[in-house]
Amino acid sequence: MKNSVQLNIQSKWSISEWESIANGDATILFPKETKEAVTENRESLEIRIKRGDVLYGVNTGFGSLCTTEVSNSELKQLQINLIRSHAAGTGGDVQAEVVRLMLITKIRALSKGYSGVRWTLIESLYNLYHHDILPIIPKMGSLGASGDLAPLAHLSLVLMGEGKATHNGEIYKGKEILKKFNLKPLHLMEKEGLALINGTQFMLSHGLWACIQTRYISYWADWISSMSIIGFDTSSAPFDNRIQIIRNQPGQVFVADRIRDFLSDAPSFEMEKKHVQDPYSFRCIPQVHGASNDVWAHVSEVFLNEADAVTDNPTVFSKESDVISAGNFHGQKLAMALDYGKIALAEWGSISERRINQLTLGKRGLPPFLAKKPGVESGIMILQYSAASLVSRNKQRTVPSSTDSIDSSAGQEDHVSMGANAATDSIDILDRVWTILSMEWIAAIRSIEMSERNGPEAISDLIHSYRDIYPSSQGDNVLAEEIQVAEKFLRDIIIEDKPFLKFKK
């Protein structure tokens, strides 16, 4: 790992700093006060255990088995059994960036000193991150309440020398990868298994990754739509600052300002046009893109707060020697924020597809479907079909997860958030929006080239860079190949831009 950024575990981190963690570029610093707080907290719990107090998940069963007491001789086995039995996930694997975020969000929560774990457990978790040992975690299995039990159990198996992990793209058994780095399997003590799997780190990490990626989605949606504006010969009037100010919506002001900045030296970006008005997909870019920006400013605030929270159960308060069983693991706040965020993400893709469609209609001096020989060639006719299919799938995935609940654990856990489904749906939608924007990129470039309209120098330079990789075709081409090239091109570009989060006070 490069570890180029140093982050203090006690500081509140920005989205950019969380991105460095997701990419494996961060080293985490642990002040001595953190270790002291964790150690004191563990000692407080051990006093209660030695005293013979009945404590949920420490010397009782779990869920509806909370009234079943467990003998002192079986307390350690109780925690091991918990991890093994709860590793019941299915489906595809969680991506590497999100696994790194899961490791550090779990470390961060335990480091607050309210979870009753030993410092050794935190060190063991950090060793996985530091060596880029990434537990293989199935995507499906969490209800988003009682914590993200199944995915966090799969993460925890590797600590015990069980389960599987990846390193540098290779798959290892848990015991093998620990041995490779001279690490010993962790022997769980009282409550530690429960502390590992109770918590919102699966939902939280997916949400943080979405917050990270959405900044790029926001940027490229504005940039690519600016290219479409040139190709479609759109009026600059809807982007006038006076229009935005009287609406009094910060995201709208931000988008219009950014697009005016992108097109400041474009000769064709003028107030007066022969056509009196433009279609909504052009005229209302500030209103639609801006609304999505405002939503994700809110979502990001929710997730940055959650990244600074304690979400396991029960909670140990050292000073009072209290152990309180409650419900901080419930993901309702995250589920509802992600449901809101899903809609905002889908709308970036929805309006993008509408611009693709407008560019194919043979208007504003453009040939039908941007074909060089319409009729003999179909141009990008089916590009719009393909984009429409992705938009439709995104609409289906915006159905709220947080309004669903299924009774579990024999009625003990009778209301769950389904936030994990909202989390994985958000990433699915986000990835499809990347693809839709890449499709608009293809359409926008063709419209500029075919109309020979002059865009600003920055846009021209970027088009030239793209054409160096993917030259303009003389006729119809396999669009699937170009879509893949375009998406990789956009994702790989490093951008420096003011985040829309600046509007959130």
C-alpha positions in Angstrom: 0.0 0.0 0.0 1.2 3.5 -0.8 0.0 5.0 2.5 0.7 8.6 1.4 -1.9 10.3 3.7 -1.7 10.2 7.5 -5.0 10.4 9.4 -5.6 10.7 13.1 -8.3 8.3 14.3 -9.6 11.0 16.6 -10.1 13.6 13.9 -13.3 14.0 11.8 -12.4 13.1 8.3 -13.6 14.7 5.0 -15.0 12.8 2.0 -11.6 13.3 0.3 -9.9 11.7 3.3 -12.3 8.8 3.3 -11.5 8.4 -0.4 -7.8 8.0 0.4 -8.8 5.2 2.8 -11.0 3.5 0.1 -8.0 3.6 -2.3 -5.6 2.2 0.3 -3.6 5.4 0.4 -3.9 6.2 4.1 -2.0 5.4 7.3 -4.1 5.7 10.4 -2.5 7.2 13.5 -3.6 6.2 17.0 -2.8 8.6 19.8 -2.1 7.1 23.2 -5.3 8.6 24.6 -7.3 6.3 22.2 -5.6 3.2 23.4 -6.0 4.3 27.0 -9.8 4.9 26.5 -10.3 1.5 24.9 -8.3 -0.3 27.6 -10.2 1.4 30.4 -13.5 0.6 28.7 -12.5 -3.1 28.5 -11.5 -3.2 32.2 -14.9 -1.7 33.1 -16.7 -4.5 31.3 -14.5 -7.2 32.8 -15.4 -5.9 36.3 -19.1 -6.5 35.5 -18.3 -9.9 34.1 -16.4 -11.0 37.1 -19.2 -9.7 39.3 -21.5 -12.2 37.6 -23.9 -9.6 36.1 -26.1 -10.9 33.3 -25.2 -8.9 30.2 -26.7 -9.3 26.8 -24.4 -10.9 24.3 -21.7 -11.3 26.9 -23.1 -14.2 28.9 -26.4 -14.6 27.2 -27.5 -15.8 23.7 -28.3 -13.5 20.9 -31.5 -12.1 19.4 -34.5 -13.9 20.7 -32.1 -16.1 22.8 -31.3 -13.1 24.9 -32.9 -14.7 28.0 -30.7 -17.8 27.7 -27.7 -17.5 30.1 -24.4 -19.0 29.1 -21.9 -20.5 31.6 -18.6 -18.8 32.2 -16.7 -21.7 30.7 -18.4 -21.2 27.3 -18.2 -17.4 27.0 -15.3 -17.4 24.5 -16.8 -20.2 22.4 -20.0 -18.2 22.4 -18.3 -15.4 20.5 -16.6 -17.8 18.0 -19.9 -19.5 17.3 -21.5 -16.1 16.8 -19.1 -15.2 14.0 -19.4 -18.6 12.3 -23.1 -18.9 12.5 -23.8 -15.4 11.3 -21.6 -15.7 8.2 -24.6 -16.5 6.0 -24.1 -14.0 3.2 -24.8 -14.7 -0.5 -24.4 -13.0 -3.9 -21.5 -11.3 -5.5 -18.5 -9.9 -3.5 -18.2 -6.4 -2.1 -15.7 -4.4 -4.1 -12.2 -3.7 -2.6 -12.7 0.0 -1.9 -15.8 -0.7 0.2 -14.1 -3.5 2.1 -11.3 -1.1 3.0 -13.9 1.4 4.2 -15.6 -1.3 6.2 -12.3 -2.2 8.0 -11.6 1.4 9.0 -15.2 2.4 9.9 -15.3 -0.6 12.2 -11.9 0.4 13.7 -13.1 3.9 14.1 -16.3 3.0 15.9 -14.5 0.5 18.3 -11.8 3.2 18.9 -14.3 5.5 20.5 -14.0 3.4 23.7 -17.6 2.3 24.2 -17.5 -1.3 22.9 -15.7 -3.2 25.6 -13.1 -4.8 23.3 -9.4 -5.2 23.8 -6.9 -3.0 22.0 -5.6 -6.3 20.5 -8.8 -6.6 18.4 -8.4 -3.1 17.0 -4.7 -3.8 16.1 -5.8 -7.0 14.4 -8.3 -5.2 12.2 -5.8 -2.5 11.3 -3.3 -5.2 10.3 -5.7 -6.3 7.6 -6.0 -2.8 6.3 -2.3 -2.1 6.5 -1.4 -5.2 4.5 -4.4 -4.8 2.2 -5.8 -8.1 3.3 -9.4 -7.8 2.1 -11.9 -10.3 3.5 -14.3 -11.6 0.8 -17.7 -10.4 1.8 -20.9 -11.3 0.0 -23.2 -8.4 -0.8 -26.5 -9.9 0.4 -27.5 -10.9 3.9 -28.0 -7.8 6.0 -31.4 -6.4 7.1 -29.8 -3.2 8.2 -30.7 -3.6 11.8 -29.1 -5.5 14.7 -26.1 -4.3 12.7 -24.9 -5.6 9.3 -24.6 -9.0 10.9 -23.8 -11.3 7.9 -21.4 -9.1 6.0 -19.5 -8.1 9.2 -19.3 -11.8 10.2 -17.6 -12.6 6.9 -15.2 -9.7 7.6 -14.5 -11.1 11.1 -13.8 -14.7 10.0 -10.5 -13.7 8.5 -9.4 -12.2 11.9 -9.9 -15.7 13.3 -7.9 -17.4 10.5 -11.1 -18.6 8.8 -13.0 -17.5 5.7 -11.3 -16.1 2.7 -9.5 -12.9 1.7 -7.9 -11.3 -1.4 -4.5 -9.7 -1.6 -3.1 -8.2 -4.8 -5.9 -9.9 -6.7 -5.1 -13.4 -5.3 -7.6 -15.4 -3.1 -6.3 -16.9 0.1 -7.8 -18.9 2.9 -7.9 -16.8 6.1 -5.2 -18.9 7.9 -3.0 -18.8 4.8 -3.0 -15.0 4.4 -2.4 -14.4 8.1 0.6 -16.7 8.0 1.9 -15.0 4.9 2.3 -11.8 6.9 3.3 -13.5 10.2 0.0 -12.5 11.8 -1.7 -14.7 14.4 -5.4 -15.6 14.4 -7.3 -13.5 16.9 -8.8 -15.5 19.9 -12.0 -13.6 20.7 -12.9 -12.8 24.3 -16.2 -11.9 25.9 -18.4 -9.6 23.8 -15.8 -9.1 21.0 -17.6 -11.2 18.4 -20.8 -9.2 19.1 -18.9 -5.9 18.9 -17.5 -6.9 15.5 -20.8 -7.7 13.9 -23.1 -5.2 15.6 -22.8 -1.9 13.7 -23.7 -0.2 10.5 -20.4 -0.5 8.8 -21.7 -2.3 5.6 -24.3 0.4 5.0 -22.0 3.1 6.1 -19.1 2.1 3.8 -21.3 1.7 0.7 -22.8 5.1 1.5 -19.3 6.7 1.9 -18.2 5.2 -1.4 -21.3 6.6 -3.1 -20.6 10.0 -1.6 -17.0 9.8 -2.9 -18.2 8.8 -6.4 -21.1 11.2 -6.6 -18.7 14.1 -6.6 -17.3 12.9 -9.9 -20.8 12.1 -11.2 -21.8 15.7 -10.4 -18.8 17.1 -12.1 -19.1 15.0 -15.3 -22.8 15.5 -15.6 -22.2 19.3 -15.7 -19.2 19.0 -18.0 -20.7 16.6 -20.5 -24.0 18.5 -20.6 -21.9 21.6 -21.4 -20.6 19.7 -24.4 -24.2 18.7 -25.4 -25.1 22.4 -25.1 -22.5 23.3 -27.7 -23.5 20.4 -30.0 -27.3 21.3 -29.7 -26.7 25.0 -30.1 -28.4 25.9 -26.8 -29.1 29.4 -25.5 -27.1 30.6 -22.5 -30.2 32.4 -21.1 -31.3 29.7 -18.7 -27.9 29.8 -17.0 -28.0 33.5 -16.3 -27.0 34.1 -12.7 -30.0 36.3 -12.0 -32.4 33.4 -12.8 -30.6 31.2 -10.2 -30.5 33.8 -7.5 -34.3 34.4 -7.4 -34.9 30.6 -7.1 -32.8 30.6 -3.9 -31.6 26.9 -4.2 -27.9 26.5 -3.6 -27.3 23.5 -5.8 -29.0 25.2 -8.8 -26.8 28.3 -8.3 -23.7 26.1 -8.2 -24.5 24.1 -11.3 -25.3 27.2 -13.4 -22.1 28.9 -12.2 -20.1 25.9 -13.1 -21.5 25.5 -16.5 -21.0 29.2 -17.2 -17.4 28.7 -16.2 -17.0 25.7 -18.4 -18.4 27.6 -21.4 -17.1 31.1 -20.7 -15.0 31.2 -23.9 -17.4 29.3 -26.2 -18.3 31.5 -29.1 -21.7 29.8 -29.7 -22.8 30.0 -26.1 -25.0 33.1 -26.5 -28.2 34.6 -25.1 -30.0 35.1 -28.4 -30.8 32.1 -30.6 -33.2 31.6 -33.6 -35.1 29.0 -31.5 -36.9 30.8 -28.7 -36.7 28.0 -26.1 -34.7 24.8 -25.6 -36.1 21.5 -24.4 -36.2 21.0 -20.6 -33.3 18.5 -20.7 -31.1 21.5 -21.6 -33.0 24.5 -20.2 -33.5 23.0 -16.8 -30.0 21.5 -16.2 -29.4 23.9 -13.2 -32.7 22.9 -11.6 -32.3 19.1 -12.1 -28.6 18.7 -11.6 -28.7 21.2 -8.8 -31.4 19.3 -7.0 -29.3 16.1 -7.1 -26.3 18.1 -5.7 -28.4 19.3 -2.8 -29.6 15.8 -2.0 -26.1 14.4 -1.9 -24.9 17.3 0.2 -27.5 16.1 2.7 -26.6 12.4 2.3 -22.9 13.2 2.7 -23.6 15.0 6.0 -25.6 12.0 7.3 -22.8 9.6 6.4 -20.0 11.7 7.7 -21.8 11.9 11.0 -22.4 8.2 11.0 -18.7 7.6 10.4 -18.0 9.4 13.7 -20.5 7.3 15.7 -20.7 4.2 17.9 -23.3 1.8 16.6 -22.7 -1.6 18.3 -24.7 -3.1 21.2 -24.6 -3.3 24.1 -22.7 -0.1 24.9 -20.2 0.1 27.8 -19.8 3.4 29.7 -16.6 3.3 31.6 -17.1 6.1 34.2 -20.4 4.8 35.4 -19.6 1.1 34.8 -22.9 0.9 33.0 -23.6 -1.6 30.2 -26.7 -0.4 28.2 -28.5 -2.5 25.7 -30.1 -0.3 23.1 -30.5 0.1 19.3 -27.8 2.3 17.8 -27.2 -0.5 15.2 -30.5 0.3 13.5 -29.9 1.7 10.0 -33.0 3.7 9.5 -31.2 7.0 9.2 -28.8 5.6 6.6 -31.6 3.7 4.7 -33.8 6.8 4.4 -30.8 9.0 3.3 -29.8 6.4 0.7 -33.3 6.1 -0.6 -33.3 9.9 -1.1 -29.8 9.6 -2.7 -30.9 6.8 -5.1 -33.5 9.1 -6.6 -31.0 11.9 -7.0 -28.5 9.6 -8.7 -31.1 8.2 -11.0 -32.1 11.7 -12.1 -28.6 12.6 -13.3 -28.9 9.6 -15.6 -32.5 10.3 -16.6 -32.0 13.8 -17.9 -28.7 12.7 -19.5 -30.6 10.1 -21.6 -33.1 12.8 -22.6 -30.2 14.9 -24.0 -28.9 11.9 -25.9 -32.3 11.6 -27.4 -32.5 15.2 -28.4 -29.2 15.0 -30.1 -30.4 12.1 -32.3 -33.6 13.7 -33.6 -32.1 15.5 -36.6 -32.7 19.0 -35.2 -30.4 22.1 -35.0 -28.5 21.2 -38.1 -27.5 17.7 -36.9 -28.2 14.6 -39.0 -30.6 12.0 -37.7 -29.0 9.7 -35.1 -25.7 11.5 -35.7 -25.1 9.1 -38.7 -22.8 10.2 -41.4 -25.0 8.5 -44.0 -28.5 8.3 -42.4 -30.4 5.3 -43.8 -27.4 3.3 -44.8 -26.0 3.9 -41.4 -27.9 3.9 -38.0 -25.4 6.1 -36.2 -26.1 6.1 -32.5 -29.8 5.1 -32.7 -29.3 2.1 -30.5 -27.1 4.0 -28.1 -30.2 5.9 -27.0 -32.1 2.6 -26.6 -29.3 1.2 -24.5 -29.2 4.3 -22.3 -33.0 4.2 -21.9 -32.8 0.6 -20.7 -30.3 1.7 -18.0 -32.5 4.6 -17.0 -35.5 2.2 -16.7 -33.5 -0.2 -14.5 -32.4 2.7 -12.3 -36.0 3.8 -11.9 -36.9 0.3 -10.7 -34.1 0.4 -8.1 -35.2 3.7 -6.7 -38.2 2.0 -5.0 -37.5 2.8 -1.3 -35.9 0.1 0.8 -36.6 1.9 4.1 -40.3 1.4 3.9 -39.9 -2.4 3.9 -39.4 -4.5 7.0 -39.5 -8.3 7.6 -39.8 -9.7 11.1 -36.7 -11.7 12.2 -35.2 -13.5 15.2 -38.6 -15.0 16.3 -40.1 -11.5 16.6 -37.4 -10.0 18.8 -36.2 -7.9 15.8 -39.5 -6.9 14.4 -38.6 -3.7 12.6 -35.6 -3.5 10.3 -34.3 -0.8 8.0 -33.3 -2.8 4.9 -30.6 -0.2 4.6 -28.2 -2.7 3.2 -30.4 -3.1 0.2 -30.6 0.6 -0.2 -26.8 0.7 0.0 -26.1 -1.9 -2.7 -28.8 -0.5 -4.9 -27.2 2.9 -4.6 -23.9 1.6 -6.0 -25.7 -0.2 -8.8 -27.5 3.0 -9.8 -24.3 5.0 -9.5 -22.4 2.6 -11.8 -25.2 2.8 -14.4 -25.2 6.6 -14.3 -21.5 6.5 -15.0 -22.3 4.5 -18.1 -25.2 6.7 -19.2 -23.0 9.8 -18.9 -20.4 8.0 -21.0 -23.0 7.5 -23.6 -23.9 11.2 -23.6 -20.2 11.9 -23.9 -20.1 9.9 -27.2 -23.2 11.7 -28.5 -22.0 15.1 -27.4 -18.6 14.7 -29.2 -20.3 13.5 -32.4 -22.7 16.5 -32.3 -19.8 18.9 -31.9 -17.7 17.3 -34.6 -20.6 17.1 -37.1 -21.9 20.6 -36.5 -18.4 22.1 -36.5 -19.6 24.3 -33.6 -16.8 25.9 -31.7 -16.6 24.9 -28.0 -14.2 26.3 -25.4 -10.6 25.4 -25.6 -10.8 23.1 -22.5 -13.5 21.0 -24.1 -11.6 20.8 -27.5 -8.5 19.7 -25.7 -10.3 16.9 -23.9 -12.0 15.7 -27.1 -8.6 15.6 -28.8 -7.2 13.5 -25.9 -10.2 11.1 -26.2 -9.7 10.9 -30.0 -6.1 9.9 -29.5 -7.4 6.8 -27.7 -10.6 6.2 -29.8 -10.4 7.8 -33.3 -13.6 9.0 -35.0 -15.1 6.2 -37.1 -15.9 6.6 -40.8 -19.2 4.9 -40.4 -21.1 2.7 -38.0 -19.0 1.1 -35.3 -19.6 -1.4 -32.5 -20.8 1.1 -29.9 -20.4 -1.3 -26.9 -16.6 -1.1 -27.4 -16.7 2.7 -27.5 -19.0 2.9 -24.4 -16.4 0.9 -22.4 -13.5 3.1 -23.7 -15.4 6.3 -22.9 -16.3 5.2 -19.4 -12.8 4.2 -18.6 -11.5 7.5 -20.0 -13.8 9.5 -17.8 -13.3 7.5 -14.6 -9.5 7.7 -15.0 -9.3 11.4 -15.3 -8.2 13.2 -12.1 -10.3 16.3 -11.6 -9.7 19.3 -9.3 -13.0 21.0 -8.6 -14.9 22.6 -5.8 -17.3 20.1 -4.3 -21.0 20.8 -4.0 -20.7 20.0 -0.3 -19.6 23.6 0.2 -23.2 24.6 0.4 -23.9 22.5 3.5 -23.3 24.6 6.6 
